[in-house]
Amino acid sequence: PTRKHVKFLSACAAHACGEDEMEAGRGLYEKLVATYPKRLDVWLRYADAEEKLCVHAPSDEHRRRVRALYARIETMPLPVKKMKTVFQNELKFETSKSGEKNESRRNARCEDVKKRAMAWVDENTNE
């Protein structure tokens, strides 16, 4: 059934990412997020796959990809509850999964995520 296509394609992309075929997985995820841009579950699975790669093979390139992906998600018009999840996941990445060895740089990145979250809340609430 067509309602299961997204779930199946997302699982295929995750499998490709896990089988050292990251470029094929990225291609599938990019097609999915282009076709279903409002599906936050797909975006977060994509980010999770990139984070796993960053944990197994930490490099500046992988960290940059994960941060760019979160930046793309943050530009989407999402409800507060969903954005909270995005910022929590991003903060979790910066605190533990980024592989950043320099503690001061890691703390600065965490503070940057918190500042962006507060700015987003200020912009998107009507109080």
BELSULPE-V185843 format. One record per run of one state. SS is the DSSP state (@ for helix, = for strand, . for the rest). FROM is the first residue (numbers start at 1). LEN is the number of residues. Records with the same first field share a line. If there is no record, write none. Layout:
# BELSULPE-V185843
SS=FROM-LEN, FROM-LEN
This chain:
# BELSULPE-V185843
.=1-1, 19-3, 36-4, 57-3, 75-5, 98-5, 125-3
@=2-17, 22-14, 40-17, 60-15, 80-18, 103-22
